[in-house]
């Protein structure tokens, strides 16, 4: 029995409204977190609404960041290995 307290993880997904990779990353994150049974929230931020965000993330979008630490986990595609490391999960058996 796992007695580790469960808490709500928080992420920010820097995105664009017309970006299919952004939609794909959000769907992949949702599926991954559902498999883990872990509570989470994801704040989707349109980089095009803020010139500073465009300057920072423009060609990297989508970018997934773990909050509140602001740790950039991946860009372009969901990196499940990086997400597992961040969550302290064992790597899936090959």
N, C-alpha and C positions, 0 to 999 in steps of 0.2 A: 504494500500500500504506500502510495506516494503522499507524504505529509508535508511536502514543500508548499508553502503558501503560494497561491496563484494570485497574480496581480494583472492589471491591465497594462499591456505594452502600448507604447505610443510611437507612431511613425509619422513622418511627413513625406509625401510624394510630390516632388517638384515636377510639374507637368505642363502640357499645353492642350488646349481644347481640340486641336485638329491632329493629334498625335496618336497613331494606332499603337506604337510601342508603349506609350503611357497607359493606354487602356489595357494592353496585354500585361504590363507589369502589375497593375492593380488587381486584375483577375488572378494572376499567378500568386500574388501575396495573399489574397483572400483564400485561395485553395490551400496554400501551404499552412496558413494559420488555422484553417478549419481542421486539417489533418492533425495538427498539434493539440487541438482543443484548448487553445490559449486565448484568453480575452485580449482584445487589442482595439485600438482606434487608429485611423489613418486620416490625416488632414491633407487633402489634395489642394495644392497651391499652384495657381496658374502663373508661371514665371513671366509671361508677357504683360501682366498687370503691374509689374514693378521693374523699372530699368536696372536697379541694382541686382535683382535676381537674374535678369537677362544677361547682364555682364558676368555674373558668377557661373551660371549653369547653361547658357544658351545651347551650345552644341552637345551637351552631355545629357539633356533631357531624354527620358525620364531619369530622375535621381531619387533613390530611396534613402532617407536619413532616419536614424534611430534617435528618438527624443527621450529625455530632455538633453542628453549629452551632445547631440548634433553630430553623431558619428555617421559619416557617409558609408553606407553599406554596399551600394552598387549603382550602376547606371546602365542605360539601354535595355538590359534584361535582368530579371530577378536572379540573383546569385544565391541559390539555396544554400550552398556551402558557407558563404559569408553570413547568411542569416542564421544558420545553425550554430556557427561559432559565436555569434553575438548572443544567441539565446542559451549558449552553454549546452547544446544538444550533441549527442554522439552523431558522427557521420553515418549515413545510411550504409548498410552492408552492400558491397559491390557484387 
